[in-house]
Amino acid sequence: MFGHSFGGTTATIVTRDDDRFVGGVNLDGNMIGALDSDLKKPFMQLSTALAYNTNAFLLETNSQETYFVIIDNVTHGDFSDALFAFTNEASRGTRDAMEQRNIITS
């Protein structure tokens, strides 16, 4: 299960609560709603440093493999398809759009 932003928050909760899913990925979403939860499944968060400062301690309670990947030079919207739609460069991070896409998809 994976999602971005509020979808990432949803992915975290669904990963924890629904046995049909064997793991989850949160793309720069908040972990509120999964406070102090043992997800009991492998989980990864791909985020900005800002999200690390607010979410990392929440992942420490997971008893399974847990990864927190910080991608620098990106903004919240760079984790979505908006990465290719922004025409205002101030709305984006400085990382190349194709490089960011490759990081997320790999």
Sequence and secondary structure as in RCSB ss.txt:
>XXXX:A:sequence
MFGHSFGGTTATIVTRDDDRFVGGVNLDGNMIGALDSDLKKPFMQLSTALAYNTNAFLLETNSQETYFVIIDNVT
HGDFSDALFAFTNEASRGTRDAMEQRNIITS
>XXXX:A:secstr
 EEETHHHHHHHHHHHH TT S EEEES   TTSTT    S EEEEE HHHHHHHHHHHTT SS EEEEE SS  
GGGGSGGGGT   GGGS SS HHHHHHHHH 
